[in-house]
Each structure stands twice: as C-alpha cells, then as structure tokens.
Amino acid sequence: MFLHLISGEERKARDLIAGLIDSGVTVTSATQELLVPALWRIGQDWYAGRLSISTEHRAAAIVERILGEHHPGPRGRRRGTAVVAAVTGDRHALPTLMAAIALREDNWRVHHRGAGVPPGELVAFCRSHAADLAVLTVTSTTVSRRASHTAASLEDLGVRSIV
C-alpha cells in the first residue's frame, strides 16, 4: 500500500482495499492493517525529508477518497450517538474520518464534525444532540492539552470521551 500511495497509483490502492472488503475484511480492519501503517510511514518519511509535502498530501487525499467509497451502513438498533472531531489547531480531518467509519461499522449513529472544531462549539453540539460518546482525534502535541480539556468538559456533561 505504501508504494501505491507514494507513487500516486490510486487505482491500485483502491482495487487492493476493495478486494479485501469484498472478501469480508471490514473497512476498519483494512484501515488499521494497511492504510494507517502506510500513512504513518509516509509521515515519518516526510518528517525526515525523504518525501515532499505534496507526496504526503496526495497520499492522504487518496486514502480519503478510498474511505469515502466504503462508508459502512449497518442496520438495526444503534448503540448510541457519537460525535467525532479534532479541536481547533488540529487541521487533519483524515483521523476523524477513520474514527467515524470505525464507529459506524460498530453500529453507532455518528456526527462527523471534522477538523478544527472550536471546543465550546463541540461541547454545545454534544449537549444539543444528546451525545453518548465523543471521540477527539489528535495529530500533534500542540493540541493534545486542548483536546484533553475539551474531553474533561464533555465528561462533566456525562458524555464519555476518548482522546
């Protein structure tokens, strides 16, 4: 998967994931076992100066489009209502998409809020939508404290939170 993503071979990456899903592998498993490790390596190679930022961004965009094709739609009674977001300062929406897919596959009703969500707005949204669970993704240490404080505010409302 790594080679497909860094070379921009979107069709090969799409076919690989689609084949796995068609054979019964869950979207979450394909994400955890193939996409996340490839993206992690790409991020490390970018950080070390071995890949350009445009290559990293292209790979992330390919993964985003692949995941967009495989949104789960389970049937039956939902486990609850979950809200997924990254707080202000975190501009990476791909981890929120991955979390939203995993929750949907686990039969949660999901409000996917994306990246850069102001903490106060997130707390208000969770309150007004009777959220049972909030998942806050973090891609940098600079926002981890803000996410933790937001999670504590959500916990005070009775909303279970995962950072």
C-alpha positions, -999 to +999 in steps of 0.1 A: +000+000+000+029+024+009+043+022-027+009+027-043+003+058-021+037+075-026+036+069-063+001+081-067-013+048-080-048+055-068-064+028-089-041+001-075-047+013-039-085+014-045-085-021-060-065-035-031-088-022-005-120-030-025-108-066-029-102-070+008-136-056+016-153-077-010-137-108+006-152-099+040-125-078+056-141-048+075-133-013+065-119-007+100-095-037+097-083-026+062-078+008+076-059-003+107-038-030+089-030-013+056-038+024+054-027+036+088+007+019+087+013+032+052+003+068+062+025+065+093+055+056+072+048+084+047+045+108+076+078+097+090+095+099+056+081+134+051+094+144+086+128+130+078+129+149+045+127+118+023+093+127+008+078+160-002+047+175+015+029+173-018+035+135-019+022+132+017-009+153+009-016+133-023-014+100-003-038+114+023-062+125-004-061+091-020-069+074+013-097+099+020-113+091-014-109+054-008-126+056+026-153+077+011-162+049-012-166+024+017-187+041+043-204+013+063-242+014+067-251-012+093-287-019+100-305-024+133-306-006+166-278+019+171-255+016+201-258+053+208-249+087+194-212+095+189-195+128+179-161+127+162-139+158+158-105+173+160-103+205+180-091+240+170-055+238+160-056+203+145-062+206+108-061+169+100-095+155+092-084+121+080-082+106+115-117+119+123-129+101+091-112+069+102-128+071+137-162+079+122-160+048+100-150+026+128-179+038+149-204+034+121-192-001+115-198-007+152-234+005+147-232+039+162-251+069+149-222+093+141-219+130+138-186+136+120-176+172+127-141+171+110-110+191+120-105+225+136-137+224+157-137+251+185-140+233+219-170+254+230-189+246+198-181+209+202-194+209+238-226+227+228-231+203+198-227+173+220-252+187+245-278+196+219-275+163+202-276+141+233-242+125+225-233+094+244-197+094+232-172+119+219-140+109+201-114+136+197-085+128+174-051+144+179-023+146+154+001+169+172+013+175+207+004+212+204-034+204+206-033+174+229-039+196+260-068+214+244-083+181+234-079+167+269-095+198+284-124+195+260-128+158+269-129+168+306-157+193+298-176+167+279-172+142+307-187+168+331-218+168+309-219+130+311-205+124+276-180+096+276-149+109+258-119+093+241-089+113+230 
